[in-house]
Amino acid sequence: MLGCCVKVKLYSIMKFLFVGMFFLHLFVMNAQTLEGIVIEKYAVADSLGSKRVFIPAGSVTYRIYADLSPDAYLQSMFASKDHELVFKTSTKFHNHLYGALYGDGLVDMYALDPEIALDSWITIGAASRKHIGIPLDADSDGSVISHSYFKKRDGLIASEIPQIIKYKFDVVPFDALGGSEFRSSDAFIGVKGGVKGADAQNRVLLAQFTTDGEIYFELNLQLGTNVSGVSKQYVAKSPAENQSTIEGLVYGNKKP
C-alpha cells in the first residue's frame, strides 16, 4: 500500500513539473524578447571637417542595434532558405583600406587614423578587437578616437570580446574594394551562449555601414533568455508557427 502511495505522489510531482515547464516554455515563447531595431547616425561625413580624407561627401555612418528585453541575449543573426538576410545601399558601402569584414576584426588604430572608425562591417556586439559597441547616447567614458567629432564620446566600451562564430558569410561588400549588396539564404553569425548589450537598455550592435546612399536591410535574429535551452527567432518576413516578426526588421521603403 505504501509503495502505491509513493508512486502516486511521484506521478503527481512529475505531472506538476511537466505542466510547470510547459507553461514556462509557453510564456517565454510568447514574451517580447526583441523590443525593436535602433538605427543610429553614428557620424556625418560633412561634419568631419578638413580631416576627412577618403570618405565621400554626403556620407553617413549608420549603426544598427537590436533592442532586447532586460533578460534577453542575442545568440545569432542568420539567413535560411525561407528567410533571406539582406544589407544594401543605393550607391556603395565605404570601406577603409585597413578596415575589417567583421567588427571583432577591426584593429584599434584610432590614434593614427580616426577614419578607420567609420569602416563598414557586421558583428554581434563587437566594434573592434578590444571594444563593444554602445549607442552614443549611452556612452559616458570619453573617447579613444583622435578626432574632435568624437571628443566627448565614441560609441566604444573597452571589453573582452567573446568568440564570434561565422558560417558562410561572404561579406565582399565590406572588403577594401567595397560593394553595394550583401544577400544570403544560408549564413550565420553568432556567439555561443549569446551576448547582452553594453548599455542599460540592452542594445546589441549588429552592423555599421558608411555610405552616401539609401540603406535597406532585412534582419533575422535568434534570442535566448534566462530559461535554459529556450530560444526565440524573429524574422523579417513570413514567420513560421514558432517564429515572430516585429516592425523594424525590414528597413527602407523599397529595395535600392
N, C-alpha and C positions, 0 to 999 in steps of 0.2 A: 504493500500500500504506500509505503514511504517513497519507494522508487518511482511509483506512478505520479505522486505529488511533485517530486523533483523534476520529472520530465515535463509535466505541465507547466511548472514555474519557469524552466529553462525555455520552453517553447514561447511562453508569454514575453519573456525578456527579449528573445531573438526577434519576435514579431514587432515588439515596441522599437527595437533598434533599427530594424529594416524600414519600418514606416517613418521613423525619425529621419533616417538618412535619405529616404525618398523625397520627403518634403524639403529637406535641406538642399538637396540637389535641384529640386524644382524651384526653390527660392533663388538660388544662385543663377540658374539659367534665365530666370525672368528679371533678375536685377539689372539695372542700367549701369554696367561697369565702365562703358565708354560714354562720357558725358558730352564730348564734342571734339571737333578738329579746329585748332587755332592756327591761323596764318599770320605770321608776324613780319612786318617790314623791318628787317634787321639793319639794312643800310641802303642809302640812296646815293648812287654814284655822283650825281651832280652836286651833292653836298660835301664831297670829299676834298674839294679844292684842287689846287695845282699838284698835290702829291699823287693824284690818281694818274697812273701810267698806262695800264693795259686794259682797263675796264671801259667798255663803250659808253659814250654819253647816253643818258636816259635809262641806264640800267638800274635795277632794283635787286637787292639781295633779300630773298624770302626764306623764312624758316617755317617749317610745318611741324606742329606738335599734336600729339594725341593727348587730350584732356581726360584723365581717368578718374574714377571714383576713388576715395581715400584708401580703400582696401584692395585695389586692383593692381596688377602687374602687367606690363606689356611683355608678351612672350615672343611674338613674331609679327612680321609683315610678309604676306605671301601672295602667290598667284597660283591659280589652278585652272583646269580645263574650263570650268564654268564661271570663273571669276578672274578676269584679267587685272593685272597691276599695271597702271599707266602713269607716266610722267611726261608731259610735253610742254613745249614753248612754241609760240608762233614764229620765233626767229631762231635763236641759238643759245644754248647754255654756255656761260663763260666758265672757263676752267684755267686755273693758274698752272704755269709750266711745272712748278714743284708741288702741285696740289695732290689730291688723293681721290680715289674712286669711292671710298667709304670714310665716314667721319673718324673712325678709330685708327685710320692710317695717316691722318694729317700730322705732319711734323710741326712742332712748335717753333716757327721761325718768325714770330710776330715782331720781334725787336728789329730784325734785319729787313723784313719785307712785310709790312702790315697788310698788303693786298692778298696775301695767302689766306687771310681770314675770310675772304669773300669767295673762295673756291666753291664749286658745286659738287655735292655728294649725297649719298643716302646713308642711313645709320639706324641704330637702335640706341638712342641716348647719347652716344659719344660725339663730341665735336672736335676732338683731336686725340692723339695718343695719351694725353695726360689730363684731358678735361671733359666734363659732362656739359652738354648744352643746357642753358637755363634762359627763359624769356627775359628780355631786358627789364621789364617792369618788376621783376623779382630779384634782379642781380644787385647785390649791395657790397660786394667785396673788391671794388675797384676794377682795374684793367691791366692786362699784360700786353695789349696791342699798342704799339708806338705810333699812334695817330690821334690827333686832337678830337676827331669824330667819336672815338671810343675812350675819351679821357676819364669819364666817370664810371662807365660800365661797358662790359664786352660780351656779355652773354655766355661766359665761361666760368665753370667752377672746377678747381683742381680736384682730381679724384682718381682713384684706381679704376681702370677700365675693365669691365668683365669681358671674357672672350665672346666675340660676336661671330656666329656661325653663318656662312653664306653658302647657298646652293643654287647653281645655275643662274647667277646674276651676271649677265653680260652687259655691264654698265659702260659701254663705249661712249655714250653721250657725255660722260663725266671724265673722260681722259683729256690729255692736253690738247687734242685736236678738236674736241667738242662735238656737239651734235644737237639735235632738236627733239629727239623722242626716245624714251625707254618704254618698251611694251613687252609683257611676258604672260604666258598662261601656264608656266611651270617654273616657279622660283620661290626662294625662301631666304629670309634673313632674320635671325633671332638670337636670343640669349637663353641658355638653359636655366630654368627657374624663373626667368623674367626679370625685368628691371622696373624701378619706380622713378618718377620724376625728381629733379633736384629741388623743386620748389614746393611750397605748402599745398598748392593746388594739384600736385601730382601730374604735371605736364611733361611728357616724354618726347624728346626730339626725334623726328623721323627722317628729315631731309633738309638740305639747304641748297637753294638754287639762286644763281645770279644770271639775269637775262634782261634784255631791253624789249622783250616781247611779252605776250599774254600767256600765263601759265594755265595748264589744265592737268588734273590728276584724277585717278580712281584708286582708292585705297582698300585693302583687305587686311584686317588685323585680328590676331588671336590674343586674348587676355586671360590671365589667371587670377585667382582670388586666394584668400587665406584658407579656403577649403581645399585640402589636398586632393589633387587629381582632377579637379573640376576646372574646365576651361570654357571660354565662350568666344565664338567667332562673329565678327562684324564684317560684312561685305558691302562693296559699293553698289551692287545691283543684284536683283533676283535672289534674295536669300532663300535657302532651303529651310526645311522644317526646324532644324536645330541651329539655325543661324539668325542673325538680326542685321538690321541696317539702320543708320541714322543720317540725318541731313549733315552734309559736310564731307562725307566720304567721297563724293563726286564734287569737284570744284571746277568752275568755268561754265559759262552758258552754252558753249559748244566747243567741240574739239578744234583746236587751231589747225 
